[in-house]
Amino acid sequence: MGATLVMDQRSLLKQARVAEDDGRYLDAIDLLRAALAVDRSSRLDRRLLHVRNKAFDEREVSVGRAAGPSWPASVAPRRPPLPAAPRRSPFLPGLVQDGVHPCRPAR
């Protein structure tokens, strides 16, 4: 039975390589995940990560950031910009820790 699993994994890896070479990254991801289900290895995990990155990069190039859907004006938030953060906080760490922490009673 163990030899059958190894042959199945090898077959899956070959199919994944062909899919990756053809630019079918989503198919390659599915095949690599199936191969990992047979036998986990860090080498296969790294290969899967690499193929996922390729698929993401391919999607970014084909869709483009500016071409993606944007929020309609009726849904987009209409809030004023946040004020700039002060350079130094008026709170001292001890004050915040002793007076605001939910697990400790206020003094």
Residue pairs with C-beta under 8 A, 6 or more apart in sequence:
5 38
5 39
6 39
8 38
9 35
9 38
9 39
12 31
12 32
12 34
12 35
12 38
13 31
13 32
13 35
13 44
15 31
16 27
16 28
16 31
16 32
16 35
16 51
17 28
19 25
19 27
19 28
19 31
20 28
20 51
20 54
23 58
25 51
25 52
25 54
25 55
25 58
26 55
28 51
28 55
29 48
29 51
29 52
29 55
32 44
32 47
32 48
32 51
33 48
35 44
36 44
36 45
36 48
97 104
98 104
98 107
99 106
99 107
100 106
